[in-house]
Amino acid sequence: MKDPAKKIFGIDLGTTYSSIAVVDEYGKPVVLPNSDNQHITPSVVFFDGENVVVGEVAKESSKIYPNDVVSFVKRAMGEPDFLFEHNGKTFRAEEISSFVIRKVVQDAEVHLHEKLTDVVITCPAYFGINEREATRKAGEIAGYNVRQIINEPTAAAIAYGSIDAGQEKVVLVYDLGGGTFDITMIDIQHSAIEVICTGGDHNLGGKDWDDRIVAYLLQEFQNATKTDEDILEDPDTCQDLLLSAEKAKKVLTHRDKTPVLITHGGERVKVMLERRKFEEITQDLIERTVALTYEMLEEAKKKGYWNYDEIILVGGATRMPQVSARVKREFSTTPRVFDPDEAVAKGAAIYGWRLALNEGMKKQVAAKTGKEVKNIDESDADIEDVLEEVEQLVAEDTGYSVEDVRKSKVKIQNVTSKSFGIIAHDSKDEEVVFNLILKNTNVPNVITKTFGTAIDDQEAVSIKIMENNSSETIAPPEQAIVIGTAILNLPPGLEADTPIDITFKINEEGRLEITAIEPTESRRTVKAAVKTRSVIQEDEFQEARKRSEAIAVS
């Protein structure tokens, strides 16, 4: 190989477990083992003095040092009020997640005997701007070049499409992970993978099933000991029950019942947990996923998709027998369990691999046509003339087959999971959210709308950028959150209703930029990339990067 393609690794940054994958020299995605020779690493961080421990040891340490261990931090991504304190220092969710990323990357480097620099990181499809930006920051704090943030169901569909490439079909990706649930309709074609629409809840996942077991165990302990003491107020007992609950859930995947021992305050109570009881106390959780699936299907109908061919289950929590049984009963089709733990990481790796090969092709096209790489558009007629030759050159340079190089050109079409708009006034002069970009709109996308100034001689326009879950153009402000603000200063003497053109531009991974122009003679303009206040800010970000370099992660 003259010039091997730059490797871009795929990271599944999960709520309960994380993993990393890469496409090998044969064009196949492989999940790389960690230092324990396991393909998944618990997303658990243990602050051990000045050092940080991630993974199985950290998870086990939670029994003894519950106040020094952080679990399920993914659920706090983009949350402004989340702070973890240790030894007089505070850590944001982004920084704690960066330790998980460092761990899986470091273990991959040891396994491969090479340095990793570039990554694609996955996130739930239902993440908004805040959470996506926080995920990117986590990778950057860890010291890596984050090439893109992609949706977990999209990644799973990419992996699924790579092994089942012979057929074109519409699939529902039912993704129930440790902390999040996504339901996504995806149209898999020979030359494209198109996301039709997505829905879900990033606070619904396997952990909620664990919590129901814990609540049941608490009740059983109180019944057996004739006490109303809330033993969950004891951090040691609470952590022990959480670990026992997760183990019991896994056992009930294969068995009808399992014993759980509860020890607290000198009392020992043995509870026999039956699968029937487990499914009874979690029934409303599975029903929530069904309801969200129907909501998404209604959205799909608006885009002309009334049917689907297959349902695939991904995410570790889909191993619970009640999931397959409930989906089969409700939708009259037998779902296919597809690589629950590894599909997302593999799909992210394939996406990164395609990204690297496409960059190689653009460089070769640029050399052949004299165009700049940034101006290369595969639909140009002159590029078609050199495409076959370029594919052969890239194959020779990278060692991949020409067929693999052609596969890398499969187009990935994604959609927004939220709606984005601004605060405006309706005909009754009441505040409303006017959505410029509606959820499940194809990305990238650019939309411009014209608004008017409120009064004569208005000095400035304050543009509040809103994120919400509404599918309507007009939405109530109380159902939206402010994710950014831009100020457009105006020249003196403008009349009320002077037009202001506002443009929303959203890219492939859901990052938003806005432009506002006052289109009179002055043409005053304000541009802003939405940098949410709830995501780690620049000074704190630089401090976290510096601190990360000084902290050993094991």
C-alpha positions in Angstrom: 0.0 0.0 0.0 1.4 3.4 -1.0 -0.8 5.6 1.1 -3.1 3.7 3.5 -6.4 5.5 4.2 -6.4 7.3 7.5 -8.3 5.2 10.0 -11.3 6.8 11.6 -12.6 4.7 14.5 -16.2 4.3 15.6 -17.1 4.8 19.2 -20.4 3.7 20.7 -20.5 6.0 23.8 -23.2 4.2 25.7 -25.1 4.9 28.9 -24.1 1.6 30.5 -21.5 0.2 28.2 -19.2 1.6 25.5 -17.1 0.1 22.7 -14.9 1.0 19.8 -14.6 -0.5 16.3 -12.6 -0.2 13.1 -12.9 -1.5 9.6 -10.1 -4.0 9.0 -8.0 -4.6 5.9 -10.7 -6.8 4.4 -13.3 -4.1 4.7 -15.1 -5.8 7.7 -16.0 -3.9 10.9 -14.5 -5.4 14.0 -15.1 -4.4 17.6 -11.7 -4.1 19.5 -11.3 -5.8 22.8 -10.5 -3.9 26.0 -7.8 -4.7 28.5 -10.0 -7.4 30.0 -10.4 -9.0 26.5 -14.1 -7.9 26.5 -15.8 -6.1 23.6 -17.8 -3.8 25.8 -16.5 -1.6 28.6 -18.8 -0.4 31.5 -19.3 3.3 31.2 -18.5 3.7 34.8 -15.9 6.1 36.2 -14.2 5.7 39.6 -12.2 8.6 41.0 -9.4 6.8 42.9 -7.5 9.7 44.5 -5.7 11.5 41.7 -6.3 8.7 39.2 -9.4 7.7 37.2 -10.4 4.1 36.7 -12.9 3.2 34.0 -14.7 0.0 33.3 -15.3 -3.3 35.3 -13.1 -2.3 38.2 -14.9 1.0 38.5 -18.2 -0.8 38.5 -17.2 -3.2 41.2 -15.7 -0.3 43.2 -19.1 1.3 43.4 -20.0 -1.2 46.1 -17.3 0.0 48.4 -16.9 3.7 47.3 -20.4 4.7 46.0 -19.6 8.4 46.5 -16.5 8.2 44.3 -18.1 6.5 41.3 -20.2 8.0 38.5 -22.5 5.8 36.4 -25.1 6.7 33.7 -23.5 10.0 33.0 -24.8 10.0 29.5 -28.2 10.9 30.8 -26.6 14.2 32.1 -25.0 15.2 28.8 -26.0 18.8 28.0 -27.5 19.3 31.5 -26.3 22.7 32.9 -26.8 21.7 36.5 -24.9 18.5 36.6 -21.6 18.7 38.5 -19.7 15.9 40.2 -17.4 16.9 43.0 -14.2 15.1 44.0 -11.3 16.2 46.1 -12.4 19.9 45.9 -12.7 19.7 42.1 -15.9 19.7 40.0 -16.4 17.7 36.8 -19.0 18.3 34.1 -20.7 15.4 32.3 -18.5 16.1 29.2 -15.3 15.6 31.1 -16.5 12.4 32.8 -17.5 11.0 29.5 -14.1 11.9 28.1 -12.6 9.5 30.5 -14.7 6.7 29.1 -13.7 7.6 25.6 -10.0 7.7 26.6 -10.3 4.2 28.2 -11.8 2.5 25.1 -9.3 4.3 22.8 -6.3 3.5 25.0 -7.2 -0.2 25.1 -7.7 -0.2 21.3 -4.2 1.4 20.9 -2.6 -1.3 23.0 -4.4 -4.0 21.0 -3.5 -2.5 17.6 0.0 -1.2 18.5 -0.8 2.1 16.9 -1.9 5.6 17.8 -5.5 6.7 17.2 -6.5 10.2 16.4 -9.8 10.4 14.5 -13.1 9.2 15.7 -16.8 9.1 14.9 -19.0 9.1 18.1 -22.6 7.9 18.2 -25.4 9.4 20.2 -29.2 8.7 20.6 -31.2 9.9 17.6 -33.4 11.8 20.0 -30.5 13.9 21.4 -30.9 17.7 20.8 -28.4 20.4 20.1 -27.2 20.5 23.8 -26.5 16.8 24.1 -24.9 16.5 20.7 -22.5 19.4 21.3 -21.7 17.9 24.7 -20.9 14.6 23.1 -18.5 16.3 20.6 -16.9 18.2 23.5 -16.3 14.9 25.4 -14.3 13.5 22.5 -12.3 16.7 22.1 -11.5 16.9 25.8 -10.2 13.4 25.5 -7.8 14.7 22.9 -9.3 13.2 19.7 -10.4 14.7 16.4 -14.1 14.1 16.4 -15.0 13.8 12.7 -18.7 13.5 13.2 -21.5 12.7 15.7 -24.0 10.2 14.2 -27.2 8.7 15.4 -27.1 5.3 17.0 -30.0 3.8 15.0 -28.4 5.1 11.8 -25.1 3.5 12.8 -27.0 0.2 13.5 -28.7 0.4 10.1 -25.4 1.0 8.4 -24.0 -2.2 10.0 -27.2 -4.0 9.1 -27.1 -2.8 5.5 -23.5 -3.8 5.2 -24.2 -7.5 5.8 -27.6 -7.6 4.1 -26.8 -5.4 1.1 -28.5 -7.6 -1.5 -32.0 -6.3 -0.7 -33.7 -2.9 -0.6 -36.0 -2.6 2.3 -37.6 -0.3 4.9 -36.7 -1.2 8.4 -37.7 0.0 11.9 -34.7 0.2 14.2 -36.0 -0.4 17.7 -33.0 0.6 19.8 -33.3 0.0 23.6 -30.0 0.7 25.3 -29.0 1.0 28.9 -30.3 4.5 29.3 -32.0 5.6 26.0 -34.7 4.4 23.6 -34.8 5.4 19.9 -37.3 4.2 17.3 -36.3 5.0 13.7 -37.6 4.2 10.3 -34.8 3.8 7.7 -35.0 3.1 4.0 -32.0 0.9 3.0 -31.3 1.1 -0.7 -28.3 -0.1 -2.9 -26.8 3.4 -3.1 -28.2 5.1 -0.1 -29.4 4.7 3.5 -32.1 7.2 4.2 -33.5 8.0 7.6 -37.2 8.7 7.2 -38.1 9.8 10.7 -37.1 9.1 14.3 -38.6 9.3 17.8 -37.8 8.1 21.3 -36.9 9.1 24.8 -33.3 9.6 26.0 -34.4 8.9 29.6 -35.9 5.5 28.9 -33.6 2.5 28.9 -32.5 -0.7 30.7 -31.6 1.3 33.8 -35.3 2.0 34.3 -36.0 -1.7 34.4 -33.2 -2.1 37.0 -34.8 0.7 39.1 -38.1 -1.1 39.1 -36.4 -4.3 40.4 -34.7 -2.2 43.1 -38.0 -0.6 44.1 -39.6 -4.1 44.3 -36.7 -5.4 46.4 -37.1 -2.5 48.8 -40.7 -3.4 49.2 -40.0 -7.0 49.8 -37.3 -6.2 52.4 -39.7 -3.9 54.2 -42.4 -6.6 54.2 -40.0 -9.3 55.5 -38.5 -7.1 58.2 -41.7 -5.3 59.2 -40.1 -1.9 58.8 -40.8 1.2 56.8 -37.1 2.2 56.6 -35.9 3.4 53.2 -32.8 1.3 52.9 -32.0 3.1 49.6 -31.0 6.2 51.6 -27.8 4.2 52.5 -25.5 4.7 49.5 -23.7 1.3 50.1 -27.0 -0.6 50.2 -28.4 1.3 47.2 -25.4 0.7 45.1 -25.4 -3.0 46.0 -29.1 -3.4 45.1 -28.5 -1.6 41.8 -25.7 -4.1 40.9 -27.9 -7.0 42.1 -30.8 -5.8 40.0 -28.8 -5.6 36.8 -27.5 -9.1 37.4 -31.0 -10.4 38.1 -32.3 -8.8 34.9 -29.6 -10.6 32.9 -30.3 -14.0 34.6 -34.0 -13.6 33.8 -33.2 -13.4 30.1 -32.4 -17.1 30.3 -34.3 -18.3 33.4 -37.8 -18.1 34.8 -36.6 -17.0 38.3 -33.5 -16.0 40.2 -32.7 -15.4 43.9 -31.6 -12.0 45.1 -30.0 -11.5 48.6 -30.5 -8.2 50.3 -28.2 -7.3 53.2 -28.7 -4.2 55.3 -28.2 -3.2 59.0 -27.6 -6.8 60.1 -30.7 -8.1 58.3 -30.5 -10.6 55.4 -33.5 -11.2 53.2 -33.6 -13.6 50.3 -36.1 -12.6 47.5 -37.0 -15.0 44.7 -37.6 -12.8 41.7 -39.7 -14.4 39.0 -39.6 -13.3 35.4 -43.4 -13.1 35.5 -43.2 -10.5 38.3 -40.3 -8.7 36.6 -42.4 -8.3 33.5 -45.4 -7.2 35.5 -43.6 -4.4 37.3 -42.0 -3.1 34.1 -45.0 -3.5 31.8 -45.6 0.3 31.6 -42.0 0.8 30.4 -42.4 -1.5 27.5 -45.8 0.1 26.7 -44.0 3.4 26.6 -41.7 2.1 23.8 -44.8 0.9 21.9 -46.5 4.3 22.2 -43.4 6.1 21.0 -43.2 3.6 18.0 -46.7 4.5 17.0 -45.9 8.2 17.3 -43.0 7.8 14.9 -45.1 5.7 12.5 -47.6 8.6 12.3 -44.8 10.9 11.4 -43.6 8.5 8.7 -47.0 8.5 7.1 -46.7 12.3 6.6 -43.6 11.5 4.5 -45.4 8.9 2.4 -44.2 5.8 4.3 -47.2 3.6 5.3 -45.4 0.3 5.5 -42.1 -1.3 6.5 -40.5 -4.7 5.8 -38.7 -5.6 9.0 -38.1 -4.6 12.6 -34.6 -5.0 13.9 -33.8 -4.9 17.6 -30.5 -3.4 18.8 -29.2 -2.3 22.2 -28.4 -4.7 25.1 -31.8 -4.2 26.7 -33.6 -5.9 23.8 -32.3 -9.2 25.1 -35.1 -9.1 27.6 -37.7 -11.7 26.3 -40.6 -9.3 27.0 -39.2 -7.0 24.3 -39.4 -9.4 21.4 -42.6 -10.9 22.6 -44.3 -7.5 23.0 -43.1 -6.2 19.6 -44.2 -9.4 17.9 -47.6 -9.3 19.5 -48.2 -5.6 18.8 -46.9 -5.3 15.2 -47.6 -8.9 14.0 -44.1 -9.5 12.8 -41.2 -11.4 14.3 -38.4 -8.9 15.0 -34.8 -9.7 14.2 -32.4 -9.3 17.1 -29.3 -7.8 15.4 -25.9 -7.8 17.2 -27.3 -5.9 20.2 -24.0 -4.9 21.8 -21.8 -4.3 18.8 -24.0 -3.1 15.9 -23.7 0.6 16.8 -19.9 0.6 17.1 -19.5 -1.3 13.9 -21.8 1.0 12.0 -19.9 4.0 13.3 -16.7 2.4 12.2 -18.1 1.8 8.7 -19.2 5.4 8.6 -15.7 6.5 9.5 -14.2 4.2 7.0 -16.4 5.5 4.2 -15.6 9.0 5.3 -11.8 8.3 5.0 -12.2 6.6 1.6 -14.4 9.4 0.2 -11.7 11.9 1.3 -9.1 9.9 -0.6 -11.3 9.9 -3.7 -11.9 13.6 -3.6 -8.1 14.2 -3.4 -7.6 12.0 -6.5 -10.4 13.7 -8.3 -8.9 17.1 -7.5 -5.6 15.9 -8.8 -7.2 14.7 -12.1 -9.5 17.7 -12.7 -7.5 20.6 -11.2 -10.4 21.5 -8.9 -10.0 22.2 -5.2 -11.1 19.4 -2.9 -13.7 21.5 -1.2 -15.4 22.2 -4.6 -15.6 18.5 -5.6 -19.2 17.4 -6.3 -19.7 13.8 -7.4 -22.6 14.8 -9.6 -20.4 17.0 -11.9 -20.2 15.6 -15.4 -16.4 16.0 -15.6 -16.0 13.9 -12.5 -17.9 11.1 -14.0 -15.3 10.9 -16.7 -12.5 10.1 -14.2 -14.5 8.3 -11.6 -13.6 4.7 -12.6 -9.9 5.6 -12.8 -10.1 7.3 -9.4 -11.7 4.3 -7.8 -8.9 2.1 -9.1 -6.2 4.5 -7.8 -7.8 4.7 -4.4 -8.1 0.9 -4.3 -4.4 0.6 -5.2 -3.4 3.2 -2.6 -5.4 1.7 0.3 -5.2 -2.0 -0.4 -9.0 -2.3 -0.5 -10.8 -3.8 -3.5 -12.5 -1.6 -6.1 -15.8 -3.0 -4.9 -15.1 -1.8 -1.3 -14.2 1.6 -2.6 -17.5 1.8 -4.5 -19.4 0.7 -1.4 -17.9 3.7 0.5 -19.9 6.0 -1.8 -23.3 4.9 -0.3 -25.1 8.1 0.6 -26.3 8.5 4.2 -29.3 10.8 4.5 -30.3 11.7 8.1 -33.1 13.8 9.6 -33.4 16.2 12.6 -34.8 14.8 15.8 -36.1 18.2 17.0 -37.8 21.3 15.6 -35.9 24.6 15.6 -37.4 28.1 15.5 -37.5 31.5 17.1 -39.8 33.5 19.4 -42.2 35.6 17.4 -45.6 37.3 17.9 -48.8 36.1 16.4 -51.8 38.2 15.2 -52.9 38.6 18.8 -49.5 39.9 19.7 -48.9 36.8 21.8 -45.5 35.1 21.9 -45.2 31.8 20.0 -42.4 29.7 18.7 -42.3 29.9 14.9 -40.4 26.7 13.7 -38.3 27.2 10.6 -37.0 23.6 10.7 -39.4 20.9 11.7 -38.3 17.6 13.2 -37.7 14.8 10.8 -36.6 17.3 8.2 -33.8 16.0 6.0 -30.3 17.3 6.8 -28.3 19.2 5.8 -30.8 21.9 5.2 -31.1 25.7 4.8 -34.4 27.6 5.3 -35.0 31.3 5.2 -38.1 33.1 6.5 -38.9 36.8 6.7 -40.1 38.5 9.9 -40.9 42.1 10.7 -39.7 44.6 13.4 -42.1 45.2 16.2 -42.1 49.0 16.5 -40.9 52.2 14.8 -37.2 53.1 15.5 -36.4 49.7 16.9 -32.8 49.7 17.9 -32.1 46.0 17.8 -33.7 42.6 17.3 -33.2 39.9 20.0 -33.5 36.5 18.3 -34.2 33.7 20.7 -33.4 30.3 19.1 -35.7 27.6 20.3 -35.6 23.8 20.3 -38.8 21.7 20.7 -40.5 18.4 19.9 -43.5 19.9 18.1 -44.2 18.8 14.5 -46.2 22.0 13.8 -44.9 25.3 12.5 -46.4 27.2 15.4 -45.7 25.9 18.9 -46.3 27.1 22.5 -43.1 28.7 24.1 -43.6 26.6 27.3 -43.0 23.5 25.3 -39.6 24.7 24.0 -36.2 25.5 25.4 -33.9 28.4 24.5 -30.7 27.1 23.0 -29.1 30.3 21.9 -29.6 34.1 21.4 -28.4 36.4 18.6 -28.7 40.3 18.6 -29.1 42.2 15.3 -28.4 45.9 15.8 -30.6 48.1 13.5 -29.9 51.5 11.9 -32.1 54.4 13.1 -35.3 55.5 11.5 -36.7 52.1 10.5 -40.5 51.7 10.5 -42.4 48.9 12.2 -42.7 45.7 10.1 -39.3 46.4 8.4 -38.4 42.9 7.1 -35.8 40.8 8.7 -34.6 37.7 6.9 -33.7 34.9 9.2 -31.9 31.8 7.9 -31.4 28.5 9.7 -28.7 26.2 8.4 -28.4 22.8 9.9 -25.6 20.3 9.0 -25.5 16.5 8.8 -25.0 16.0 12.5 -27.6 18.5 13.7 -25.4 21.5 14.4 -27.2 24.7 13.8 -26.1 28.1 12.5 -28.3 31.2 12.0 -28.0 34.3 10.0 -30.3 37.4 10.3 -30.2 40.2 7.7 -31.9 43.5 7.7 -32.4 43.8 3.9 -32.5 47.6 3.6 -29.7 49.8 2.3 -27.5 49.1 5.3 -27.9 45.3 5.1 -26.8 44.8 8.6 -26.1 41.1 9.4 -25.6 38.9 12.4 -24.3 35.3 12.2 -24.2 32.9 15.0 -23.3 29.2 15.4 -25.5 28.0 18.3 -23.3 27.5 21.2 -25.6 26.4 24.0 -25.1 27.8 27.5 -25.6 24.4 29.0 -22.6 22.9 27.3 -19.1 23.4 28.7 -17.8 26.8 27.7 -14.4 27.7 26.2 -12.4 28.6 29.4 -13.8 25.6 31.2 -13.3 23.4 28.1 -9.6 24.4 27.9 -9.2 23.8 31.6 -10.8 20.3 31.2 -8.5 19.4 28.3 -5.4 20.5 30.3 -6.6 18.6 33.3 -7.3 15.5 31.2 -3.8 15.4 29.9 -2.5 15.3 33.6 -4.9 12.6 34.7 -4.0 8.9 34.3 -6.9 6.8 33.1 -6.8 3.1 33.6 
